[in-house]
Amino acid sequence: MRKEKNWWKNSIIYEVYPKSFQDSNDDGIGDIPGIIARLDYLNYLGIDVIWLCPVYESPQVDNGYDISDYTKIFKPYGTMEDMEKLIHKSKNFGIEIIMDLVVNHTSNEHEWFRESKKNKSNKFRDFYIWREAVNGDVPNDLQSNFGGSAWKYDKTTDEFYLHFYSDKQPDLNWKNLKMRKEIWKIINFWIDKGISGFRMDVIDLIGKEPDKMIKENGPHLHEYLHEMYENTYGKYNLMTVGETWGASIEEGIHYSNPDCRELSMIFQFEHMQLDKISGKSRWDLKTLDLLELKEVFSKWQTGLFDKGWNSLFWNNHDLPRIVSRFGDDSTFRIESAKMLATLLYGMQGTPFIYQGEEIGMTNAHFDHLEDYVDVETQNIYKQRIAQGFSHENIINSFKKKARDNARTPMQWDSTLFSGFSNTDPWMKVNKNYQEINVENSLKDGDSIFYYYKKLIKLRKKNDVFIYGKYELMDKNNPFVYSYKRVYTHDSILVAANFTSKITTLDLVNEKAQEILISNYADSSYDLSNLTLRPYESIIFRIR
């Protein structure tokens, strides 16, 4: 275990989605031995931590986020011995493992739920949230995040149970102290195995008050987190990151300020909701407004400074590929992927890389509904058809925003099935795998991969990236995002052109000392009349 306090502030975290990372036994499904086989690659990239998406026993309705046993490994992924080997071998590379902690809900095949539904007096009944019908219908109008009502009728006891995701993912009742103590046992079980922390799935939902129609940030949420901290990971030097879709700055500080003794940092998603029409669902698309992105990033960079800690991310298993979303995944794929990385890595927070991001993997752009295998996507299709949207409209929104875009198999080489497997994978490989793959990236010294490698080294060598104060520059420029970071006697300036057009930036009061990194080989030093080519991005050290 790392000794230094707050080691995660200077770490780079790489998210592995096991099902799609590397298949070692040719069953078409990624697995833990496959991850072990790729540790050399991850070490070469320069990462410090692997965030491992769920590998627990699961019926896989939601690709492992429906857990039936928290202390067993999903058989197609391997064995507990494989898991212990991954933890051990990773540490030999100086790489820590953090696991996905999914404790807002379980699978409906979990022993707790099987018992809970048997009768109303069962000792596990109150591990979940059950309600009687109201006027012969659902208890209230709470909606599932996967579409439809959040209540599912169960005829065994003639009551409804709550599920904020699939109806095969019943929500746990965090008001029940016995249930909470069982969660602590699970957390401590994995800490004893040698992992270095947790990413906490939809953790802002555990304080829900369904009778009051409260989903996120319920009144007892922080009590539960503090209690969990005190009884589990708070006793060790571990890293925790909470997935908090509904967090405000104030909530973010409460979660991540060390004095509150809850979490190390959070994922907040305000910047990832700027390409949807305000007040509508994420499937109702609009073009990103750079001024809005500046406003959101700047709010969090300044709001958490010296008070809390944020994560830095563009991608994860729930989000489409950023180069297809905010960049240009055709003509300027390489330039825009590097630009988006530059902008993010200059900020304060802990950077997260999602598998394939470092080689510029793109959205899959599937044309057929059957290629979208995610339970959420299939549910949303039915819902939006019922709401009157056309098939073409829905498929177009899926091409842009479906979670499936992040879940296609990792593109290792140009052989059949992209080196992920030697047999048909569980999900289609992106058709551009012969061009975009790790093998090609490692052969090209100017690839996106080597750019990420340089950015990682740059952050580790310069404390200004970790501790520097943020200052937005040229706030109203609709094409270029520029900002400064200042720490003691060191200052950097980041400039990023968000368009495919040549544009200029006038920072006449700033003087460049050197260019620390740029995605063009011959970038200008003249900040008084800086011309930026399509998606050009530069980090300057300034006087």
Buried (B, 14 or more C-beta within 10 A) or exposed (E): EBEEEBBBBBBBBBBBBBBBBBBBBEBBBBBBBBBBBBBEBBBEBBBBBBBBBBBBBBBBBBBBBBBBBBEBBBEBBBEEEBBBBBBEBBBEBEBBBBBBBBBBBBBBBBEBBBBBBEEEEBEBBBBBBBBEEEEEEBBBEBEBBBBBBBBBEBEEBEBBBBBBBBBBBBBBBBBBEEBBEBBBEBBBEBBEBBBBBBBBBBBBBBBBEBEEEBBBBBEBBBEBBBBBBEBBBBEEBBBBBBBBBBBBBEBBBBBBBEEBEBBBBBBBBBBBEBBBEEEEBBBBBEEEEBEBBBBBBBBBBBBBBEBBBBBBBBBBBBBBBBBBBBBBBEEBBBBBBBBBBBBBBBBBBBBBBBBBBBBBBBBBBBEEEEBBBBBBBBBBBEBBEEEEBEEEBBBEBBBBBBBBBBBBBBBBBBEBBBBBBBEEBBBBBBEBBBEBBBBBBBEEEEBBBBBBBBBBEBBBEBEBBBBBBBBBBBEEBEBBBBBBBBBEEBBBBBBBBBBBEEBEBEBEEBBBBEBBBBBBEEBBEEBEEBEBBBBBBBBBBBE
